[in-house]
Amino acid sequence: MPLLLETIKIEDGNIHNLSYHQARCDKSREALFGLHDSLDLASVIKAPLKGVYRCRILYNKTIHSIEYLPYVPKEIHTLKIISSTIKYDHKYAHREALDALLHGQEGIDEIIIEKEGYLTDTTISNIAFYDGIQWFTPTKPLLEGTMRAKLLDEGFLLKKDIKKKDIVHYTQVALMNAMIGFKILNHFNIAQYKEDQ
């Protein structure tokens, strides 16, 4: 039985976006295990009162473990588009297939995964592109992230099918996940995005 993962940001005792994590947990358990009960995440999280932590909850039918890890952000400046048929529609604890896509990409901090001709996610985050007026996120991500869901609900993001050739029409790119929030990359380079590469 696969283990699933929720990574929740805790900042000075405040638990971020818990309702979105709870909703994804419930949805995944129903889809994978046919369960209609709810693991009450709020009742099991003991939030540290000072500092920024990554609360890492492993679960399937029940909760297996909870860790509180000091958060150290990853610096990302160089991205590369990689085509793959990978499937990652639930947040599984084992992510070897994702890690393998990034492994061996010398000089590349992170990759954008292209699937069936469309851009999806990086290995650690959902993505969004800015056209000077509006932020757009791919219609079909690999994983429906909690921060992405929140920003869609708020109307800040709109969904759009985005191909790698479309990147030239956007002025900025942003990464988003539970820990980094919505992070605009002001100094970045997308390597090898041209059609002939």
Secondary structure in CASP SS format (residue, H / E / C, confidence):
PFRMAT SS
TARGET T0000
AUTHOR 0000-0000-0000
METHOD secondary structure of the structure
MODEL  1
M C 1.00
P C 1.00
L C 1.00
L E 1.00
L E 1.00
E E 1.00
T E 1.00
I E 1.00
K E 1.00
I E 1.00
E E 1.00
D C 1.00
G C 1.00
N E 1.00
I E 1.00
H C 1.00
N C 1.00
L H 1.00
S H 1.00
Y H 1.00
H H 1.00
Q H 1.00
A H 1.00
R H 1.00
C H 1.00
D H 1.00
K H 1.00
S H 1.00
R H 1.00
E H 1.00
A H 1.00
L H 1.00
F H 1.00
G C 1.00
L C 1.00
H C 1.00
D C 1.00
S C 1.00
L C 1.00
D C 1.00
L H 1.00
A H 1.00
S H 1.00
V H 1.00
I C 1.00
K C 1.00
A C 1.00
P C 1.00
L C 1.00
K C 1.00
G C 1.00
V E 1.00
Y E 1.00
R E 1.00
C E 1.00
R E 1.00
I E 1.00
L E 1.00
Y E 1.00
N C 1.00
K C 1.00
T C 1.00
I E 1.00
H E 1.00
S E 1.00
I E 1.00
E E 1.00
Y E 1.00
L E 1.00
P E 1.00
Y C 1.00
V C 1.00
P C 1.00
K C 1.00
E C 1.00
I C 1.00
H C 1.00
T E 1.00
L E 1.00
K E 1.00
I E 1.00
I E 1.00
S E 1.00
S C 1.00
T C 1.00
I C 1.00
K C 1.00
Y C 1.00
D C 1.00
H C 1.00
K C 1.00
Y E 1.00
A C 1.00
H C 1.00
R C 1.00
E H 1.00
A H 1.00
L H 1.00
D H 1.00
A H 1.00
L H 1.00
L H 1.00
H C 1.00
G C 1.00
Q C 1.00
E C 1.00
G C 1.00
I C 1.00
D C 1.00
E E 1.00
I E 1.00
I E 1.00
I E 1.00
E E 1.00
K E 1.00
E C 1.00
G C 1.00
Y E 1.00
L E 1.00
T C 1.00
D E 1.00
T C 1.00
T C 1.00
I C 1.00
S C 1.00
N E 1.00
I E 1.00
A E 1.00
F E 1.00
Y E 1.00
D C 1.00
G C 1.00
I C 1.00
Q C 1.00
W E 1.00
F E 1.00
T E 1.00
P E 1.00
T C 1.00
K C 1.00
P C 1.00
L C 1.00
L C 1.00
E C 1.00
G C 1.00
T H 1.00
M H 1.00
R H 1.00
A H 1.00
K H 1.00
L H 1.00
L H 1.00
D H 1.00
E C 1.00
G C 1.00
F C 1.00
L E 1.00
L E 1.00
K E 1.00
K E 1.00
D C 1.00
I C 1.00
K C 1.00
K H 1.00
K H 1.00
D H 1.00
I H 1.00
V H 1.00
H H 1.00
Y C 1.00
T C 1.00
Q E 1.00
V E 1.00
A E 1.00
L E 1.00
M E 1.00
N E 1.00
A C 1.00
M C 1.00
I C 1.00
G E 1.00
F E 1.00
K E 1.00
I E 1.00
L E 1.00
N C 1.00
H C 1.00
F C 1.00
N E 1.00
I E 1.00
A E 1.00
Q C 1.00
Y C 1.00
K C 1.00
E C 1.00
D C 1.00
Q C 1.00
END
